[in-house]
């Protein structure tokens, strides 16, 4: 994201724009923790998926 601060703007306006630019929209990943129940080792699943390309 690009924030343009013009030369004639005051410090409050520049700080306001900077604060707005720094806000991050995040995803709460903790709600997905433990949702998938695996019967196979995740590393083995990953190796199988990589071997599909050959």
N, CA, C and O of each residue as an XYZ file, in Angstrom:
216
protein
N       0.845     -1.174      0.000
C       0.000      0.000      0.000
C       0.886      1.231      0.000
O       1.924      1.257      0.662
N       0.485      2.232     -0.728
C       1.239      3.469     -0.827
C       0.426      4.579     -0.198
O      -0.764      4.730     -0.474
N       1.076      5.352      0.647
C       0.433      6.505      1.265
C       1.174      7.748      0.801
O       2.390      7.856      0.965
N       0.449      8.666      0.233
C       1.057      9.897     -0.264
C       0.740     11.014      0.718
O      -0.421     11.302      1.007
N       1.799     11.635      1.222
C       1.661     12.770      2.127
C       2.186     13.976      1.374
O       3.360     14.029      1.009
N       1.316     14.939      1.145
C       1.702     16.115      0.379
C       2.501     17.078      1.247
O       2.390     17.078      2.473
N       3.290     17.878      0.598
C       4.207     18.780      1.272
C       3.500     19.763      2.201
O       4.029     20.071      3.268
N       2.361     20.248      1.842
C       1.671     21.262      2.621
C       0.764     20.722      3.717
O       0.165     21.513      4.446
N       0.637     19.399      3.865
C      -0.273     18.850      4.858
C       0.303     18.961      6.265
O       1.519     18.979      6.453
N      -0.586     19.034      7.245
C      -0.125     19.166      8.628
C       0.247     17.801      9.215
O      -0.057     16.758      8.636
N       0.905     17.829     10.366
C       1.411     16.602     10.984
C       0.282     15.684     11.430
O       0.419     14.463     11.357
N      -0.826     16.247     11.889
C      -1.945     15.423     12.349
C      -2.524     14.603     11.203
O      -2.829     13.422     11.363
N      -2.669     15.239     10.058
C      -3.216     14.548      8.889
C      -2.261     13.450      8.421
O      -2.696     12.357      8.059
N      -0.964     13.743      8.430
C       0.028     12.746      8.023
C       0.026     11.568      8.989
O       0.100     10.417      8.557
N      -0.058     11.835     10.281
C      -0.091     10.768     11.282
C      -1.353      9.930     11.133
O      -1.321      8.711     11.302
N      -2.457     10.582     10.818
C      -3.721      9.887     10.623
C      -3.638      8.946      9.426
O      -4.111      7.811      9.493
N      -3.043      9.409      8.335
C      -2.888      8.571      7.143
C      -1.952      7.408      7.416
O      -2.197      6.291      6.961
N      -0.868      7.664      8.166
C       0.081      6.603      8.485
C      -0.561      5.541      9.367
O      -0.356      4.346      9.153
N      -1.328      5.968     10.346
C      -2.010      5.017     11.235
C      -2.996      4.161     10.446
O      -3.114      2.959     10.684
N      -3.699      4.783      9.512
C      -4.658      4.067      8.680
C      -3.945      3.035      7.805
O      -4.459      1.937      7.591
N      -2.759      3.389      7.302
C      -2.003      2.483      6.438
C      -1.434      1.311      7.225
O      -1.280      0.224      6.669
N      -1.122      1.499      8.487
C      -0.497      0.454      9.282
C      -1.487     -0.546      9.861
O      -1.078     -1.595     10.360
N      -2.768     -0.247      9.806
C      -3.761     -1.192     10.310
C      -3.744     -2.434      9.426
O      -3.786     -2.340      8.200
N      -3.682     -3.580     10.058
C      -3.672     -4.819      9.290
C      -4.991     -5.546      9.491
O      -5.556     -5.568     10.584
N      -5.445     -6.120      8.439
C      -6.647     -6.935      8.507
C      -6.189     -8.367      8.639
O      -5.680     -8.952      7.683
N      -6.363     -8.926      9.798
C      -5.869    -10.265     10.042
C      -6.980    -11.287     10.101
O      -8.165    -10.954     10.138
N      -6.571    -12.516     10.107
C      -7.488    -13.643     10.205
C      -7.176    -14.362     11.503
O      -6.010    -14.595     11.822
N      -8.190    -14.709     12.240
C      -7.995    -15.438     13.481
C      -7.762    -16.904     13.143
O      -8.712    -17.663     12.951
N      -6.498    -17.298     13.071
C      -6.163    -18.660     12.688
C      -6.327    -19.645     13.836
O      -6.346    -20.855     13.610
N      -6.444    -19.159     15.038
C      -6.585    -20.052     16.188
C      -7.902    -20.818     16.164
O      -8.002    -21.894     16.754
N      -8.902    -20.281     15.496
C     -10.179    -20.990     15.453
C     -10.099    -22.246     14.593
O     -10.968    -23.113     14.686
N      -9.054    -22.356     13.749
C      -8.881    -23.529     12.911
C      -7.935    -24.562     13.528
O      -7.741    -25.637     12.961
N      -7.358    -24.249     14.659
C      -6.405    -25.142     15.302
C      -7.109    -26.423     15.771
O      -8.067    -26.360     16.542
N      -6.636    -27.572     15.307
C      -7.197    -28.851     15.705
C      -8.462    -29.242     14.977
O      -9.115    -30.206     15.376
N      -8.835    -28.536     13.927
C     -10.076    -28.826     13.206
C      -9.923    -30.067     12.334
O     -10.840    -30.884     12.250
N      -8.771    -30.212     11.685
C      -8.556    -31.341     10.788
C      -7.985    -32.511     11.581
O      -6.977    -32.379     12.275
N      -8.635    -33.634     11.465
C      -8.163    -34.851     12.120
C      -7.453    -35.697     11.064
O      -8.085    -36.166     10.118
N      -6.153    -35.891     11.220
C      -5.373    -36.639     10.248
C      -5.126    -38.055     10.746
O      -4.840    -38.270     11.924
N      -5.238    -39.014      9.838
C      -4.945    -40.398     10.178
C      -3.541    -40.770      9.693
O      -3.004    -41.815     10.060
N      -2.962    -39.909      8.871
C      -1.650    -40.160      8.311
C      -0.703    -39.029      8.735
O      -1.143    -37.926      9.058
N       0.590    -39.322      8.729
C       1.596    -38.333      9.087
C       1.572    -37.184      8.068
O       1.597    -37.445      6.865
N       1.524    -35.944      8.509
C       1.481    -34.820      7.571
C       2.670    -34.775      6.611
O       2.527    -34.351      5.465
N       3.826    -35.206      7.069
C       4.994    -35.220      6.201
C       4.832    -36.235      5.068
O       5.251    -35.979      3.939
N       4.231    -37.372      5.363
C       3.974    -38.384      4.336
C       2.948    -37.877      3.319
O       3.079    -38.126      2.121
N       1.942    -37.175      3.796
C       0.939    -36.591      2.892
C       1.606    -35.601      1.951
O       1.321    -35.581      0.753
N       2.488    -34.785      2.494
C       3.189    -33.785      1.691
C       4.076    -34.450      0.644
O       4.122    -33.994     -0.499
N       4.774    -35.511      1.010
C       5.622    -36.226      0.052
C       4.794    -36.827     -1.069
O       5.203    -36.778     -2.229
N       3.629    -37.399     -0.745
C       2.752    -37.958     -1.775
C       2.273    -36.877     -2.740
O       2.228    -37.090     -3.951
N       1.919    -35.722     -2.194
C       1.432    -34.633     -3.039
C       2.528    -34.128     -3.966
O       2.255    -33.777     -5.114
N       3.754    -34.088     -3.486
C       4.869    -33.644     -4.330
C       5.178    -34.663     -5.414
O       5.571    -34.289     -6.519
N       5.009    -35.936     -5.117
C       5.291    -36.984     -6.092
C       4.228    -37.075     -7.176
O       4.464    -37.722     -8.197
N       3.073    -36.456     -6.998
C       2.020    -36.501     -8.005
C       2.451    -35.805     -9.289
O       1.930    -36.123    -10.359
N       3.388    -34.865     -9.211
C       3.799    -34.100    -10.376
C       4.686    -34.921    -11.315
O       4.833    -34.572    -12.486
N       5.261    -35.981    -10.823
C       6.175    -36.778    -11.651
C       5.447    -37.766    -12.513
O       6.076    -38.509    -13.266
